[in-house]
Amino acid sequence: MRIYKVGGAVRDRLLGKPVTDIDWVVVGATTEEMLAKGFRPVGADFPVFLHPKSGEEYALARTERKSGRGYGGFTFHASPEVTLEEDLIRRDLTINAMAEDDQQNLTDPYHGQRDLEARLLRHVSPAFAEDPLRVLRVARFAARYTALGFTVAPETLELMRQLSESGELEALTPERSWKEISRALMEDQPQVFIEVLRACGALKVLMPEVDALFGVPQPPAHHPEIDTGAHTLSVLQQAALHKQPLTVRWACLLHDLGKGLTPEEEWPRHIAHEFKGLKLIKAVNERFKAPRDCQELAMLVGEYHTHGHRALELKPSTLLELLQSFDVYRRPQRFEEFIAACEMDARGREGLEQRSYPQADYLRGAATAARSIAVQPLLEKGFKGPELGEAIKRERLKALKAYKDNA
């Protein structure tokens, strides 16, 4: 039995980056031997075990063969005869197909170290094209390592293009797709993820609503970058720069989908794009089964982001409706995330990245003013039922009028 550290842990050590997760592969062992040493089996699909003390995952060396469509369409073979090289060749990228023993002796049969130095994301073998999930994974690695100068090797991008055109991407489950998308959006350069998907033709398969934004012009007075797709990428980049959570990043990606529906003869104006985009945002949310908080914020940002930009001009009654839509009294955090998404949208414009966004503090102040209305005094005055609701609304409106007058 020989045990090796493999994959990301080896790659990141060689890059001088912190190692978080460690994967281990065991060569020359049987399931029975692993169980005898106290390892606990995980799952029934292939032989992975948890270490009795550390809880880390140890997998028996295995080969795989394509047996059906999609990410799960593989049969696995694990036995003591499977070599380390045979296990490594089934991996996606050369930089992820290296192993090291407990003395840090490197096993690198597919030249991963050379590609690390060349800053290339290159596939290990033609079997790369058997797994459609790898299109998303490579785009995610590009988003993670672009700051270090990494690019996707042309021949790998070509394989990704073939996969995108093959219909295999449609076989991906929403859960697997969302796992890759959500991880990619939380990288330091999430816009690169979208750029790579677009470059290989995967974006128009997975998110045609986002792909449709490229080439759609906006008024240059408000959007010096003009192109709606370029603007969306800039907004996503700003969200990452400002360390926004996943909910905000997802909303930033989808906020302008309605502009893709504007007839060409109406360009560069996009009248009512906020409402037109809601059905598209809903479709993307459902396609990937995004978590509820991501879905809700994306819909709200899509509908109300222009309200956020015009906050200083809004009538108190419109401001109150906005606050009610977000349920700021019970869910203040969601409104805070809306404000953040609006600010990222405003900053995601060429040359305006550093411009201040006074609307943010104004909206926070308005929420505080509306929340300051106490219910108890109204109850003591005898209001109840629908009358109480109307009385609260009147008092909040009065507070917002006073706030606007004093702002």
Stockholm file with secondary structure:
# STOCKHOLM 1.0

chainA/1-407         MRIYKVGGAVRDRLLGKPVTDIDWVVVGATTEEMLAKGFRPVGADFPVFLHPKSGEEYALARTERKSGRGYGGFTFHASPEVTLEEDLIRRDLTINAMAEDDQQNLTDPYHGQRDLEARLLRHVSPAFAEDPLRVLRVARFAARYTALGFTVAPETLELMRQLSESGELEALTPERSWKEISRALMEDQPQVFIEVLRACGALKVLMPEVDALFGVPQPPAHHPEIDTGAHTLSVLQQAALHKQPLTVRWACLLHDLGKGLTPEEEWPRHIAHEFKGLKLIKAVNERFKAPRDCQELAMLVGEYHTHGHRALELKPSTLLELLQSFDVYRRPQRFEEFIAACEMDARGREGLEQRSYPQADYLRGAATAARSIAVQPLLEKGFKGPELGEAIKRERLKALKAYKDNA
#=GR chainA/1-407 SS CEEEEETHHHHHHHHTCCCCCCEEEEESCCHHHHHHTTCEEECSSSCEEECTTTCCEEEECEEEEECSSSTTCEEEEECTTCCHHHHHTTSSBGGGSCEECTTCCEECTTCHHHHHHHTEECBSSGGGGGCTHHHHHHHHHHHHHGGGTCEECHHHHHHHHHHHHHTGGGGSCHHHHHHHHHHHHTSSCHHHHHHHHHHTTCHHHHCHHHHTTTTCBCCTTTCTTCBHHHHHHHHHHHHHHTTCCHHHHHHHHHTTGGGGGSCGGGTTCCTTHHHHTHHHHHHHHHHTTCCHHHHHHHHHHHHHHHHHHTGGGCCHHHHHHHHHHHTTTTCHHHHHHHHHHHHHHHHSSTTCTTCCCTHHHHHHHHHHHHHTCCSHHHHHTTCCHHHHHHHHHHHHHHHHHHHHHHC
#=GC SS_cons         CEEEEETHHHHHHHHTCCCCCCEEEEESCCHHHHHHTTCEEECSSSCEEECTTTCCEEEECEEEEECSSSTTCEEEEECTTCCHHHHHTTSSBGGGSCEECTTCCEECTTCHHHHHHHTEECBSSGGGGGCTHHHHHHHHHHHHHGGGTCEECHHHHHHHHHHHHHTGGGGSCHHHHHHHHHHHHTSSCHHHHHHHHHHTTCHHHHCHHHHTTTTCBCCTTTCTTCBHHHHHHHHHHHHHHTTCCHHHHHHHHHTTGGGGGSCGGGTTCCTTHHHHTHHHHHHHHHHTTCCHHHHHHHHHHHHHHHHHHTGGGCCHHHHHHHHHHHTTTTCHHHHHHHHHHHHHHHHSSTTCTTCCCTHHHHHHHHHHHHHTCCSHHHHHTTCCHHHHHHHHHHHHHHHHHHHHHHC
//
